[in-house]
Amino acid sequence: MARKVKKLEDMKPKFQGEVKGFSHPTHIDEFMAIYESSKFKNNGTKQQSAVDTIQDTLNERGKRYGEFIGNATIAQKIKKAMHESKNWELLEPDQKEALEVTASKIGRILNGDFMYVDSWHDIGGFSQLVVNRLRESAK
């Protein structure tokens, strides 16, 4: 049975800026482009199964970032080195997470489109979140 889905344009402001000091407008614009494509027709009536939509998204990501196994292999090697470092256990959770997410972004860059600005932008954003917290806690 077809169901009505909310227009993504109405939801966009909710997505942007959800994390204080960091947003992903490029991801949202990319998602909107996919949403507005042939996947949804008839004024928001869902036409494809969730599995088809997920596979379509995976296909798009594969074109941008390369095969997932390549990204994962690179990222896991970087993360292994980080986890084995002398300071890893001393880091705060946000520091660890920023480094791990950065490793994943590096994997995407080295395995896929290294000219994709958003990947580089995200690396800066995750680092900035840690910087913001450190500066705030130093006050």
C-alpha positions in Angstrom: 0.0 0.0 0.0 1.4 3.4 -1.0 1.8 5.9 1.8 2.3 9.7 1.7 5.8 10.9 2.6 6.6 14.3 4.0 8.2 16.7 1.5 12.0 16.8 2.1 12.1 20.6 1.5 10.0 21.0 4.7 12.4 18.8 6.7 15.7 20.4 5.5 15.9 23.2 8.1 15.6 20.5 10.8 18.6 18.6 9.5 20.9 21.6 9.1 22.7 22.7 12.2 21.4 19.8 14.4 24.9 19.4 15.8 26.0 22.7 17.3 28.6 24.4 15.1 28.6 21.7 12.4 26.1 20.8 9.6 26.2 18.8 6.5 24.4 20.8 3.8 26.1 19.0 1.0 24.8 15.7 2.3 21.3 17.1 2.5 21.4 18.6 -1.0 22.7 15.3 -2.3 19.9 13.4 -0.5 17.3 15.9 -1.9 18.6 15.3 -5.4 18.2 11.6 -5.0 14.8 12.1 -3.4 13.5 14.4 -6.2 14.7 11.9 -8.8 12.6 9.1 -10.1 12.4 7.3 -6.8 9.3 9.2 -5.7 6.4 10.2 -7.9 2.8 11.1 -7.7 3.0 13.9 -5.1 5.1 12.0 -2.6 3.6 8.6 -2.9 6.3 6.1 -2.3 6.9 3.9 -5.4 9.9 1.7 -4.5 10.6 -0.6 -1.7 13.0 0.5 1.1 15.4 -2.2 -0.2 15.5 -0.7 -3.7 16.0 2.8 -2.3 18.8 1.6 0.0 20.5 -0.1 -2.9 20.1 3.0 -5.1 21.8 5.0 -2.3 24.6 2.4 -2.0 25.1 2.5 -5.8 25.4 6.3 -5.7 27.9 6.2 -2.8 29.9 3.5 -4.6 30.3 5.8 -7.6 31.6 8.6 -5.3 33.7 6.6 -2.7 34.6 3.4 -4.4 34.0 -0.1 -3.2 33.1 -0.2 0.5 35.6 -3.0 1.2 38.4 -0.7 0.0 37.2 2.2 2.3 36.9 -0.2 5.2 40.3 -1.8 4.7 42.1 1.6 4.7 40.1 3.0 7.6 40.6 -0.1 9.8 44.4 0.0 9.3 44.4 3.6 10.3 42.2 2.9 13.3 44.3 0.0 14.4 47.4 2.2 14.5 45.5 4.8 16.5 44.2 2.2 19.0 47.7 0.9 19.5 49.2 4.4 20.2 50.4 5.3 23.7 47.8 8.1 24.2 44.7 6.4 22.8 43.3 5.4 26.3 43.9 8.9 27.6 41.7 10.6 25.0 38.2 11.8 25.7 35.3 10.1 23.8 34.8 13.1 21.5 38.5 13.0 20.6 38.5 9.3 19.9 35.3 9.6 17.8 36.7 12.6 15.8 39.8 10.6 15.0 37.8 7.5 14.0 35.4 9.3 11.8 38.4 11.1 10.2 39.9 7.7 9.5 36.7 6.7 7.7 36.8 9.9 5.7 40.4 9.3 4.8 39.5 5.9 3.6 36.8 7.4 1.3 39.3 10.0 0.0 42.0 7.4 -0.7 39.6 4.9 -2.3 37.3 7.2 -4.2 36.9 10.8 -5.3 39.8 12.6 -3.7 38.6 15.9 -5.2 35.2 15.7 -3.4 35.3 18.8 -1.2 32.7 17.6 1.3 35.0 14.8 2.5 37.7 17.3 3.3 35.2 19.7 4.8 33.9 17.0 7.1 37.4 16.2 8.4 37.8 19.9 9.4 34.4 19.9 11.0 35.0 16.9 13.3 38.3 18.4 14.4 36.5 21.8 15.0 34.0 20.1 17.3 36.8 18.9 19.5 38.5 22.3 19.4 35.3 24.0 20.4 34.8 21.7 23.4 38.5 22.1 24.5 38.2 25.9 24.3 35.0 25.9 26.2 36.3 23.6 28.9 39.5 25.8 29.3 37.4 28.9 30.2 
